[in-house]
């Protein structure tokens, strides 16, 4: 099983990992600590639009590489950990939002589910 996990990690590519880490940790922290981004811009632009599009792309790239659906949980879990420590309480629900968007894009692109 550990061999399959290592193989899945290497098959995802560095672009996928970089995008996932930036969307889950770097962008929310930058939005929190940059003085010219207020809370409305953080929630509206960074958390809703940018990370929403990023979740869509992550789900599609998983399906195109025919990876397991379990990788969909990577971004929401990392985001939730960062969010729990540094962001306001009302933003924690975005983890579920990212999970839903990633799952929808993964399942709609995945050829195993299409007839």
N, C-alpha and C positions, 0 to 999 in steps of 0.2 A: 504494500500500500504506500509506503514511504517513497518507493521508486516512482510510482504513478504521480505522486504529488510533485516530486522534483522534476519529472518530465513535463507536467502541466505548467510549472513555473517557468521552465526554460522555453516552452512553446508559445507562451503569451507574448514575448518580445519586450524589449526595453521601453518602447513607446507606450505600451499599455500600462506598464508599471509606473512610468514617469507621470502619465496623465492621471492615474489613480491616486498616487501620493499627492500630486499637486492639488487635485480637486478635493481630496479628503482632509488634508492637513494644511498645506501651504496657503492656499487661497483663503480659507476661513480665518487663519491666524493673521495673515496680512490685512485682511479686511477688518479685523478686530483692532489691530494696533497701528494702522496708518491713520494719521490725524485728519486727512481730508475725506475719509470714508465714514459717514455716519451710519447709524443702525439701519435706517431705511434703505440706503444704498447697499449695505452689506446683505440684507435679507433679499431685497429685490433683484439686484444685479448678480452678486456673487453666489448666493445660496440658491436662488430660484432659477435664474436664467443660465448662468455659466455652468454651474454644477448639474443642472437638469440636462443640458445638452451633452455635457460630459458623460453623465450616466447613460444616456441614450447611445452615445458612441461606444462606451465600454461594453454594453450589452450586445451591440451589433458586431463588434470585433471578436467577442467571445464566440458568437455563433458562426462567424465566417471562418474562424480557426477551428471550429468544431470542438471546442473545449466544454468541459462539464459545466452545468449550470450552477454548481456550488461556488464558482469564482465570482458570481454576482454579489455575494455577500461581502466581498473584500472591501469595497469602497464604503458601504453604509456602516460597517462595523468600525473601521478606522475613523470615519467621520464622527460617529457617536462617541468614541473615546475622546477625541480632541474636543468635540462639542461639550461633553460633560465637564471637562476641565476648564475651558476657556470662554465659552459663549453663553449667552443668556438661555434660560430654561426653555423658553418658547421655541427655540430653534432645534430642539432635539427631534422633533417630528420630521424634520427634513431627511433623517436617515431612512425612515419608512418610504418617503417620497422617492428617494434615490433608488431604493430597492425595487419599488414598483415600476419605475421607468426602465431600469436595467432589465428587469424580468420581461416586461412587455417587448422591448426591442430585441432581446435575446430570443424569446419564443416566436416572435413574428418573423425573424430572419432565419431561424434554425430550420434546416431542411428536413430534419427528422420528424418534425411535427406537421409538415405540409403534405397535402395529398397530391 
